[in-house]
Amino acid sequence: MSVAEISLKNVSKTFSPGLFKKKVEAVRDLTLEVGKGEVYGLIGPNGAGKSTTIRVLLGLIRPTGGEILFRGEPPRHGEFQKEIGYLPENPYLYDYLTLEELLQFCGRVSGVGGEERRKRIDELSGKLQLTEALRRPLRTYSKGMLQRAGICFALLHDPAIVILDEPMSGLDPMGRKLVFDLVLELKEQGKTIFFCSHILSDVERLCDRMGVLVRGRLARTFGKSDFAAGCEAAVHLLLPPVEERLRPALEGLQGELVSVPDGLLLSFPAERLPEIAGALTRLGIGIRGTRSSRVSLEELFIETVGESS
């Protein structure tokens, strides 16, 4: 059995705002693992503890309790940092420097040789369409350009593990596509990627697994199969909410019945459509519509947050 690249075991973080003020439990008893080459997305409402989880993982703040492991062992100072590329939610870059100067500095500090440094700068700035802006001061960059510059900064030393906090923040559709394609490329290279995002469609398309954090706790973990489109031979009917007395009859139809925010979703093989339609008519249950997939990540997210609140 392979050892996870990063592991959090029963990690907690409590902040003390000050005298006579109530302590804040930002992260509570959090356990999760991310394997080599996996893309793991952490999602949750505002204030759920996502950014705190990342800062604890990186060693920027100390956990109140629990254990963090890197490839099965406690992280050793220096070694862990060399393997990590990190983009914070609001990257602070020295605005009086040009991007060229910033990346040259980053490369030297990270021990990247001159020839390799030049190659990486050209490659990353090209992929993120910043080549023409390399020698412009960062203070002249737009918010989206600064976000892309921060990604260059995080990836320059070719890390094995990439941690991104809201990587799509402030990006226009073209910028989002550039970053999206870059993450897919990193995934193909076998990099381990851990990121937080509020853009659930990106999480759904990019991630192998995703966890929902609610009030500092990991409420649920999803795999692609939990929300991926069903097979082409399946039919998915959207039904209205039903009285509790009708629920056993619906479950007796032997289809997959899932609660969604606007009612129920009943999934079954296409050849059973006449039979199911007749049964629904006899029960007096109307059909609101059909869907091409069983359930979306957004629906699962809303359901999970609602159950955990």
Sine and cosine of phi, psi and omega as CSV:
sin_phi,cos_phi,sin_psi,cos_psi,sin_omega,cos_omega
0.00,0.00,0.79,-0.61,-0.05,-1.00
-0.96,0.29,0.52,-0.85,0.00,-1.00
-1.00,0.09,0.69,-0.73,0.01,-1.00
-0.90,0.44,0.56,-0.83,0.05,-1.00
-0.90,0.43,-0.75,0.66,0.05,-1.00
-0.73,-0.68,0.64,-0.76,-0.01,-1.00
-0.70,-0.72,0.70,-0.72,0.16,-0.99
-0.89,-0.46,0.81,-0.58,-0.04,-1.00
-0.84,-0.54,0.93,-0.36,0.04,-1.00
0.79,0.62,0.68,0.73,-0.04,-1.00
-0.99,0.16,0.72,-0.69,0.06,-1.00
-0.74,-0.67,0.48,-0.88,0.09,-1.00
-0.59,-0.81,0.87,-0.50,0.02,-1.00
-0.89,-0.45,0.74,-0.67,0.04,-1.00
-0.97,-0.24,0.62,-0.79,0.07,-1.00
-0.94,-0.33,0.98,-0.21,-0.08,-1.00
-0.90,0.44,-0.45,0.89,0.00,-1.00
0.43,-0.90,0.00,-1.00,-0.04,-1.00
-0.86,0.50,0.73,-0.69,0.05,-1.00
0.93,0.37,0.16,0.99,0.04,-1.00
-0.95,-0.30,0.56,-0.83,-0.05,-1.00
-0.93,0.36,0.68,-0.73,0.05,-1.00
-0.92,0.40,0.52,-0.85,-0.02,-1.00
-0.93,-0.36,0.88,-0.48,0.06,-1.00
-1.00,0.02,1.00,-0.08,-0.06,-1.00
-0.97,0.26,-0.62,0.79,0.02,-1.00
-0.72,-0.69,0.71,-0.70,-0.09,-1.00
-0.75,-0.67,0.91,-0.41,0.15,-0.99
0.78,0.63,0.77,0.64,-0.09,-1.00
-1.00,0.02,0.83,-0.56,0.05,-1.00
-0.79,-0.61,0.84,-0.55,0.07,-1.00
-0.36,-0.93,0.36,-0.93,0.02,-1.00
-0.72,-0.69,0.55,-0.83,0.08,-1.00
-0.80,-0.61,0.85,-0.52,-0.06,-1.00
-1.00,0.09,0.26,-0.97,0.02,-1.00
-0.88,0.48,0.75,-0.66,0.02,-1.00
0.98,0.21,0.11,0.99,-0.04,-1.00
-1.00,-0.07,0.53,-0.85,0.15,-0.99
-0.95,-0.30,0.91,-0.42,-0.06,-1.00
-0.90,-0.44,0.81,-0.59,0.02,-1.00
-0.95,-0.32,0.74,-0.67,0.07,-1.00
-0.95,-0.31,0.87,-0.49,-0.04,-1.00
-0.84,-0.54,0.32,-0.95,0.00,-1.00
0.20,-0.98,0.29,-0.96,0.03,-1.00
-0.92,0.40,0.21,-0.98,0.04,-1.00
-0.85,0.53,0.68,-0.73,0.02,-1.00
0.99,0.16,0.19,0.98,-0.04,-1.00
-0.97,0.24,-0.32,0.95,0.00,-1.00
0.94,-0.35,0.24,0.97,-0.07,-1.00
-0.91,0.41,-0.78,0.63,-0.02,-1.00
-0.92,0.40,-0.58,0.81,0.06,-1.00
-0.89,0.45,-0.65,0.76,0.04,-1.00
-0.85,0.52,-0.70,0.72,0.00,-1.00
-0.91,0.42,-0.68,0.73,-0.03,-1.00
-0.92,0.40,-0.58,0.82,0.08,-1.00
-0.92,0.39,-0.69,0.72,0.01,-1.00
-0.86,0.51,-0.63,0.78,-0.03,-1.00
-0.99,0.17,-0.15,0.99,-0.03,-1.00
0.99,0.15,0.24,0.97,0.03,-1.00
-0.97,0.26,-0.47,0.89,0.14,-0.99
-0.71,-0.71,0.48,-0.88,-0.03,-1.00
-1.00,0.09,0.68,-0.73,0.08,-1.00
-0.95,0.31,0.47,-0.88,0.09,-1.00
-0.96,0.29,-0.54,0.84,0.03,-1.00
-0.35,-0.94,0.22,-0.97,0.03,-1.00
0.99,-0.15,-0.09,-1.00,-0.13,-0.99
-0.68,-0.74,0.65,-0.76,0.07,-1.00
-0.88,-0.47,0.77,-0.64,-0.03,-1.00
-0.84,-0.55,0.60,-0.80,0.10,-1.00
-0.88,-0.48,0.93,-0.36,-0.08,-1.00
0.81,0.59,0.68,0.73,0.11,-0.99
1.00,0.07,-0.04,1.00,-0.03,-1.00
-0.75,-0.66,0.41,-0.91,0.07,-1.00
-0.86,0.51,0.69,-0.72,-0.03,-1.00
-0.86,0.50,0.71,-0.71,0.09,-1.00
-0.99,-0.10,0.69,-0.73,-0.07,-1.00
-0.84,0.55,0.76,-0.65,0.03,-1.00
1.00,-0.10,-0.78,0.62,-0.04,-1.00
-0.91,0.42,-0.72,0.69,-0.03,-1.00
-0.90,0.45,-0.70,0.71,-0.05,-1.00
-0.88,0.47,-0.57,0.82,0.00,-1.00
-0.92,0.39,-0.44,0.90,-0.03,-1.00
-1.00,0.00,-0.10,1.00,-0.13,-0.99
-0.95,-0.32,0.68,-0.73,0.22,-0.98
-0.90,-0.45,0.78,-0.63,-0.14,-0.99
-0.77,-0.64,0.78,-0.63,0.14,-0.99
-0.91,-0.42,0.93,-0.36,0.05,-1.00
-0.95,0.31,0.24,-0.97,-0.03,-1.00
-0.87,0.49,-0.67,0.74,0.04,-1.00
-0.84,-0.54,0.99,0.10,-0.08,-1.00
-0.89,0.45,0.72,-0.69,0.09,-1.00
-0.98,-0.21,0.89,-0.46,0.00,-1.00
-0.87,-0.49,0.61,-0.79,-0.03,-1.00
-0.89,0.45,0.96,-0.27,-0.20,-0.98
-0.96,0.28,-0.18,0.98,0.04,-1.00
-1.00,0.03,-0.13,0.99,0.07,-1.00
-1.00,-0.02,0.39,-0.92,0.21,-0.98
-0.99,0.11,0.26,-0.96,0.04,-1.00
-0.90,0.44,-0.60,0.80,0.06,-1.00
-0.84,0.54,-0.74,0.67,-0.01,-1.00
-0.91,0.42,-0.66,0.75,-0.01,-1.00
-0.89,0.46,-0.72,0.70,-0.05,-1.00
-0.95,0.32,-0.56,0.83,0.09,-1.00
-0.89,0.46,-0.69,0.73,0.03,-1.00
-0.89,0.46,-0.72,0.69,0.01,-1.00
-0.85,0.53,-0.70,0.72,-0.02,-1.00
-0.90,0.43,-0.68,0.74,0.01,-1.00
-0.90,0.44,-0.70,0.72,0.00,-1.00
-0.89,0.45,-0.57,0.82,-0.03,-1.00
-0.99,0.11,-0.04,1.00,0.04,-1.00
0.99,0.16,0.36,0.93,0.03,-1.00
-1.00,0.09,0.79,-0.61,-0.03,-1.00
-0.90,0.43,0.33,-0.94,-0.11,-0.99
-0.84,0.54,-0.73,0.69,-0.03,-1.00
-0.92,0.39,-0.70,0.72,0.03,-1.00
-0.91,0.42,-0.62,0.79,0.01,-1.00
-0.87,0.50,-0.73,0.68,0.01,-1.00
-0.88,0.48,-0.67,0.74,-0.01,-1.00
-0.89,0.45,-0.71,0.70,-0.02,-1.00
-0.92,0.40,-0.64,0.77,0.01,-1.00
-0.89,0.46,-0.73,0.68,-0.01,-1.00
-0.90,0.44,-0.66,0.75,-0.05,-1.00
-0.91,0.40,-0.76,0.65,-0.06,-1.00
-0.94,0.35,-0.68,0.73,0.00,-1.00
-0.91,0.42,-0.53,0.85,0.05,-1.00
-0.93,0.36,-0.72,0.70,-0.03,-1.00
-0.91,0.43,-0.52,0.85,-0.03,-1.00
-0.98,-0.22,0.26,0.96,0.10,-1.00
0.80,0.60,0.77,0.63,0.03,-1.00
-0.85,-0.52,0.15,0.99,-0.07,-1.00
-0.85,0.53,-0.70,0.71,-0.04,-1.00
-0.95,0.33,-0.28,0.96,-0.02,-1.00
-0.97,-0.23,0.12,0.99,-0.08,-1.00
-0.84,0.55,-0.59,0.81,-0.09,-1.00
-0.97,-0.23,0.30,0.95,0.10,-0.99
-1.00,-0.10,0.61,-0.79,0.08,-1.00
-0.86,0.51,0.62,-0.79,-0.04,-1.00
-0.89,0.45,-0.38,0.93,0.01,-1.00
-0.93,0.38,-0.26,0.97,0.03,-1.00
-1.00,-0.03,-0.01,1.00,-0.04,-1.00
-0.99,0.16,0.52,-0.86,0.17,-0.99
-0.97,0.25,0.15,-0.99,0.01,-1.00
-0.88,0.48,-0.67,0.74,0.00,-1.00
-0.91,0.41,-0.62,0.79,0.03,-1.00
-0.91,0.40,-0.63,0.77,0.04,-1.00
-0.90,0.44,-0.60,0.80,0.03,-1.00
-0.90,0.44,-0.69,0.72,0.02,-1.00
-0.93,0.38,-0.58,0.81,0.06,-1.00
-0.89,0.45,-0.63,0.77,0.03,-1.00
-0.89,0.46,-0.57,0.82,0.04,-1.00
-0.93,0.36,-0.65,0.76,0.10,-0.99
-0.84,0.54,-0.71,0.70,0.00,-1.00
-0.86,0.51,-0.68,0.73,-0.05,-1.00
-0.94,0.34,-0.46,0.89,-0.13,-0.99
-0.97,-0.25,-0.08,1.00,-0.15,-0.99
-0.85,0.53,-0.63,0.78,-0.06,-1.00
-1.00,0.04,0.24,0.97,0.08,-1.00
0.82,0.57,0.86,0.51,-0.06,-1.00
-0.95,0.32,0.41,-0.91,0.05,-1.00
-0.99,0.15,-0.47,0.88,-0.01,-1.00
-0.85,-0.53,0.79,-0.61,-0.03,-1.00
-0.89,-0.45,0.84,-0.54,-0.01,-1.00
-0.90,-0.44,0.88,-0.48,-0.11,-0.99
-0.84,-0.54,0.83,-0.56,0.03,-1.00
-0.96,-0.27,0.96,-0.29,-0.04,-1.00
0.81,0.58,0.87,0.49,-0.07,-1.00
-0.91,0.41,-0.37,0.93,-0.04,-1.00
-1.00,-0.05,0.06,1.00,-0.07,-1.00
-0.88,0.48,0.79,-0.62,0.08,-1.00
0.98,0.22,0.10,1.00,-0.05,-1.00
-1.00,-0.04,0.62,-0.78,0.13,-0.99
-0.98,0.19,0.12,-0.99,-0.04,-1.00
-0.81,0.58,-0.63,0.78,0.01,-1.00
-0.92,0.39,-0.68,0.74,0.03,-1.00
-0.89,0.45,-0.64,0.77,0.03,-1.00
-0.88,0.47,-0.66,0.76,0.00,-1.00
-0.91,0.42,-0.65,0.76,0.01,-1.00
-0.87,0.50,-0.72,0.69,-0.01,-1.00
-0.94,0.35,-0.65,0.76,0.02,-1.00
-0.85,0.52,-0.74,0.67,0.00,-1.00
-0.90,0.44,-0.59,0.81,0.01,-1.00
-0.92,0.40,-0.66,0.75,0.04,-1.00
-0.89,0.45,-0.66,0.75,0.05,-1.00
-0.88,0.48,-0.63,0.78,0.03,-1.00
-0.91,0.42,-0.66,0.75,0.04,-1.00
-0.88,0.47,-0.63,0.78,0.03,-1.00
-0.89,0.46,-0.68,0.73,0.02,-1.00
-0.90,0.44,-0.48,0.88,0.03,-1.00
-0.98,0.19,-0.07,1.00,0.01,-1.00
1.00,0.06,0.26,0.97,0.04,-1.00
-0.95,0.31,0.48,-0.88,0.10,-0.99
-1.00,-0.07,0.80,-0.60,-0.10,-1.00
-0.82,-0.58,0.79,-0.61,0.04,-1.00
-0.82,-0.57,0.86,-0.51,-0.01,-1.00
-0.55,-0.83,0.41,-0.91,0.09,-1.00
-0.95,-0.33,0.60,-0.80,0.05,-1.00
-0.36,-0.93,0.52,-0.85,0.13,-0.99
-1.00,-0.06,-0.14,0.99,-0.04,-1.00
-1.00,-0.01,1.00,-0.04,-0.17,-0.99
-0.91,0.41,-0.49,0.87,0.01,-1.00
-0.90,0.44,-0.59,0.81,0.05,-1.00
-0.93,0.37,-0.67,0.74,0.02,-1.00
-0.87,0.49,-0.70,0.72,-0.04,-1.00
-0.89,0.46,-0.63,0.78,-0.06,-1.00
-0.99,0.17,-0.52,0.86,-0.13,-0.99
-1.00,-0.06,-0.56,0.83,-0.26,-0.97
-1.00,0.03,0.56,-0.83,0.18,-0.98
-0.99,0.15,-0.63,0.78,0.07,-1.00
-0.63,-0.78,0.38,-0.92,0.07,-1.00
-0.54,-0.84,0.58,-0.81,0.02,-1.00
-0.91,-0.41,0.59,-0.80,0.04,-1.00
-0.97,-0.23,0.89,-0.46,0.00,-1.00
-0.99,-0.16,0.82,-0.57,0.01,-1.00
-0.75,-0.66,0.87,-0.50,-0.01,-1.00
0.79,0.61,0.65,0.76,0.08,-1.00
0.99,0.11,-0.06,1.00,0.00,-1.00
-0.93,-0.35,0.55,-0.83,0.09,-1.00
-0.98,0.18,0.98,-0.22,-0.11,-0.99
-0.98,0.22,-0.55,0.84,-0.08,-1.00
-0.24,-0.97,0.49,-0.87,0.09,-1.00
-0.85,-0.53,0.72,-0.69,0.00,-1.00
-0.91,-0.42,0.53,-0.85,0.23,-0.97
-0.94,-0.33,0.17,-0.99,-0.02,-1.00
-0.84,0.54,-0.56,0.83,-0.05,-1.00
-0.92,0.40,-0.30,0.96,-0.02,-1.00
-0.97,0.26,-0.36,0.93,-0.04,-1.00
-0.68,-0.73,0.02,1.00,-0.03,-1.00
-0.93,0.38,0.34,-0.94,0.02,-1.00
-0.88,0.47,0.60,-0.80,0.02,-1.00
-0.96,0.30,0.14,-0.99,0.00,-1.00
-0.90,0.43,0.39,-0.92,-0.10,-1.00
-0.88,0.47,-0.42,0.91,-0.05,-1.00
-0.99,0.14,0.01,1.00,-0.05,-1.00
-0.99,-0.12,0.49,-0.87,0.08,-1.00
-0.91,-0.42,0.65,-0.76,-0.03,-1.00
-0.80,-0.60,0.94,-0.35,-0.05,-1.00
-0.97,-0.22,0.75,-0.67,0.07,-1.00
-1.00,-0.02,0.86,-0.51,-0.03,-1.00
-0.92,-0.38,0.41,-0.91,0.07,-1.00
-0.96,0.27,0.24,-0.97,0.13,-0.99
-0.85,0.52,0.62,-0.79,-0.05,-1.00
-0.87,-0.49,0.35,-0.94,0.07,-1.00
-0.91,0.42,0.50,-0.87,-0.06,-1.00
-0.86,0.51,-0.51,0.86,-0.03,-1.00
-0.93,0.37,-0.38,0.93,0.00,-1.00
-1.00,0.02,-0.20,0.98,-0.08,-1.00
-0.87,0.49,-0.71,0.70,0.01,-1.00
-0.86,0.51,-0.60,0.80,0.01,-1.00
-0.92,0.40,-0.63,0.78,0.04,-1.00
-0.90,0.43,-0.71,0.71,0.00,-1.00
-0.90,0.43,-0.46,0.89,0.02,-1.00
-0.95,0.30,-0.18,0.98,0.03,-1.00
-0.97,0.25,-0.14,0.99,0.08,-1.00
0.88,0.48,0.58,0.82,0.17,-0.99
-0.96,-0.29,0.07,-1.00,0.05,-1.00
-1.00,0.05,0.88,-0.48,-0.06,-1.00
-0.93,-0.36,0.86,-0.51,-0.05,-1.00
-0.80,-0.60,0.73,-0.69,0.10,-1.00
-0.98,0.21,0.75,-0.66,0.08,-1.00
-0.80,-0.59,0.28,-0.96,-0.08,-1.00
-0.81,0.59,-0.53,0.85,-0.06,-1.00
-0.96,-0.26,0.31,0.95,0.05,-1.00
0.56,-0.83,-0.74,-0.67,-0.01,-1.00
-0.77,-0.64,0.50,-0.86,0.06,-1.00
-0.87,-0.49,0.87,-0.49,-0.02,-1.00
-0.95,-0.32,0.86,-0.52,-0.04,-1.00
-0.89,-0.45,0.63,-0.77,-0.04,-1.00
-0.29,-0.96,0.27,-0.96,0.04,-1.00
-0.88,0.47,0.58,-0.82,-0.10,-1.00
-0.85,0.52,-0.55,0.83,-0.06,-1.00
-0.92,0.39,-0.25,0.97,-0.01,-1.00
-1.00,-0.05,0.08,1.00,-0.09,-1.00
-0.84,0.54,-0.75,0.66,0.01,-1.00
-0.85,0.53,-0.69,0.72,-0.01,-1.00
-0.88,0.47,-0.73,0.68,-0.04,-1.00
-0.92,0.39,-0.67,0.74,0.00,-1.00
-0.87,0.49,-0.66,0.75,0.03,-1.00
-0.90,0.43,-0.66,0.75,0.00,-1.00
-0.90,0.43,-0.66,0.75,0.01,-1.00
-0.91,0.43,-0.61,0.79,0.04,-1.00
-0.89,0.45,-0.70,0.71,0.01,-1.00
-0.89,0.45,-0.55,0.84,0.01,-1.00
-0.99,0.15,-0.14,0.99,-0.01,-1.00
0.96,0.26,0.46,0.89,-0.02,-1.00
-0.96,-0.26,0.87,-0.49,0.01,-1.00
-0.98,0.19,0.30,-0.95,0.04,-1.00
-0.96,-0.29,0.88,-0.48,-0.01,-1.00
-0.98,0.22,-0.50,0.87,-0.03,-1.00
0.16,-0.99,-0.06,-1.00,0.05,-1.00
-0.85,-0.53,0.31,-0.95,0.03,-1.00
-0.70,-0.71,0.40,-0.92,0.00,-1.00
-1.00,0.03,-0.20,0.98,0.00,-1.00
-0.70,-0.71,0.33,-0.95,-0.05,-1.00
-0.91,0.41,-0.78,0.63,-0.07,-1.00
-0.29,-0.96,0.59,-0.80,-0.01,-1.00
-1.00,-0.02,0.31,-0.95,0.06,-1.00
-0.89,0.46,-0.58,0.82,0.01,-1.00
-0.87,0.49,-0.67,0.74,0.02,-1.00
-0.91,0.41,-0.68,0.74,0.03,-1.00
-0.91,0.42,-0.61,0.79,0.02,-1.00
-0.89,0.45,-0.76,0.65,-0.02,-1.00
-0.88,0.47,-0.67,0.75,0.01,-1.00
-0.89,0.46,-0.70,0.71,-0.04,-1.00
-0.92,0.40,-0.70,0.71,0.00,-1.00
-0.90,0.44,-0.64,0.77,0.03,-1.00
-0.89,0.46,-0.67,0.74,-0.01,-1.00
-0.93,0.36,-0.48,0.88,-0.09,-1.00
-1.00,-0.06,-0.12,0.99,-0.05,-1.00
-0.99,0.14,0.00,0.00,0.00,0.00
